Amino acid sequence: MTQFGDLYEKQYAVALFNFVRFEIEGGGGAQSQLLHRKDALAGHTIFSGSLFQYLEENRKWRNRFVFIPNSYAINLYESKAAHDRNLHPKISINCAGYKALTSMEEYVELLNSSLSEIKAKPSNAPFIKCPTQFPLILWHPYARHYYFCVVTEKEQKKWHAVLQDCVRHSNNALSEENTVQTPAFTDSVRRYRQVKGHYGTWEMMCGSPPQILANLVLETLQPELRNAIGPRLKGKLQDRQRKWMLISDAVYRQVLTQTNGQYAALVNACEAQKPSLDARLRGDMDMLVTTKEHVISKIRALVMPKAEQLLRSSIQSYLGSILEALMEPTSRGFAEVRDTFFKEVVEISKNSLNGGGKDKLGEQLERLSMLAFHPVKMQSGYQQMQQLNLEGLQQRFDVSSPNVFVSRAQILMREQMDNAVFTFEQLLHQALEAQGEEDLCKNIQKCQDRVIKKYDYDSSTVRKKFFREALLQIIIPYMLQQLAPSCTPELPRFQELIFEDLSHFLLVENMYEEVVLQSVSKDIMMAVKEAAVQRRHNLYRDSIVLTNSDPNLHLLEETPSVDWGAKFGSDGGEGGEEKGFRGRRKQVVSMIQLEGLPIPYESCLEVPGVELIPEEDGDFAEDDSEENEENPGQSENPKSPDSVTQIRDLINPVVEVVLPGPEEDATTGTETTNGTVTMEDGLQEEVTHVTTIEMEMAVQEEDSEQASEQEASEQEVSEQEASEQEASEQEVSEQEASEQEASEHAADASDTESQPLATDCGSRNDDSGFQSPTNEAETITNGSDPTADLVDVELLLA
């Protein structure tokens, strides 16, 4: 931090000089055609629902209520009631630097890479046994890992989209609006890494400045700890991996605590000097600009011949292939965002034509206003960018990972979608105020056409800027690394050309990088311009300027978002239902909405405050028909599925032991006890309850009873639910006495749509989705008179 602090103080003065000079001289790029909403998520939250979390303390799975506010932090509560009482969350996760995984294979591979001395074979089972086939894992190279699971593949996809959105937003924590601190910080980090010999892009440049500094420290510190501590870890493979993760997390938290305090002190010290520096800058601006141009001309004479030779021999031939690799997925992603917006507006037009009513129109427009922050609907565009492939170029140009460019492009997609939505809202609202609601469909179509045209122009501008910046991020570090041996030793002599009073604002190292950037900028501009002239990937030529038909449109940027729920509310106005609808809307707007009428057993689909808003076209009809076919006669509030007992067995395992004994010794009942039992994996589990159940001797009579029950179920359709429940109870009573087979049985049960695993949907009116499975044991009894010698003893493990 001492070394970084020296760099930051120098870069802060340079960044302040650049800011003041830009403020005085003006300039800038083309003006955006779309309006920009300043605080799109004000008063909104992202998502809420329930899933299962693995607790490392007791190695058990527990149901957790998840609430994600507009800060994109993941807050985990004991239950929905705990959140409603405004209790503090049990865990709050800042997702910066994390990766959201959906398979144990991915996780094991990343786990092996973090500790090379402790590697698990692909055939080895991880130290976590997931009770379903749909895990969700948050992995971090230094911090604690988090393990979740859900019960259906559909839920897994939606939760994965939500988690990826949290990671994406948390990684983008450096504010572009802070035009002094942010450039000073990023340049300081880059200089610090260059001193260490790292010139290329850095994947862990994510999160807030203290988090980035902690990653910077751990980049050097973790290998040292790994070499010192790794060989000394004892125990089985899984135990050594677990111990290493605990050590790494403890070190990361200690480092993060120190970087938080020291960075805050550093910023405060620089901000305290800002008024005096600003005054000196404005008084000496002319001299500073003249001196800088003079020094740059001298550096250019030294650097340009070497830079041009390097460009011709090692870079120019690769520009086309790098640009094409970037353009293909990026343009497909922006086109997908355009199509998503178009489809949503078309649905609103259909509703107005079909007489859907004002309430329905208000709901659709409210949903459209948050479209850019809907992780599932935006996923189609995001996935296009995931296909970016820079293999063959990464090693040559020292690109650590394409994730840096993928994340940046996805953030730009979300910004363009929100700009398009906000512009459409303002244009439609303006038209409705002037012309009323008579030609609503016509006005919607007109506004849609105008917004699409503006989106195409802004999309082209944003993509061309992204391509130029990406090429510079790939090529400039490579050039600096190649030129360093011959150019860096010559730089100190240029410091003599700068007056001492001006040396705070003019650094030779920064001017040297500017010369290198200028040497390659012309080639990059020509490559992007050529792609635009050829009209590849729907890029506009630089000479095309879209004239604004409404010059006063940008005045609407200062107006707040339209409250469509209030504008198109029911005529009752003050009615309780309407008031409640609008009230919930202001508090919670779901990024993942319900797909129609209540769908049983899918926890993440229930979000407070949003009711009966389909997420995809045709969901109402499809889901309702499937529901009626699979669960005939099912009510709106379905009871918990039979397989809830299987998840309860996973949380509080029940071990069945058959003990032959005389009839007079057998007693039926549950007794509390204190003891331990050794499981098949060698773990000692605590026994809290022992339940004794007397079983009947006559096996043939049981078989005949089962056959008769099966006949009755085939003859009488009205008794179908009762027979299924009885058959399920018989299966549970016959299962083997081991925790492993209980978990396997739970995973198999999750594949059956009619009996999904552990989704307690007893009350669909509750906003939290499925309820937390109770921790109490359920005793399974086969009712009849006790006339047996065999006794089943169930051990309920804590």
Order of alpha helices (4+ residues) and beta strands (2+ residues): alpha-beta-beta-beta-alpha-beta-beta-alpha-beta-beta-alpha-alpha-alpha-alpha-alpha-alpha-alpha-alpha-alpha-alpha-alpha-alpha-alpha-alpha-alpha-alpha-beta-beta-beta-alpha-alpha-alpha-beta
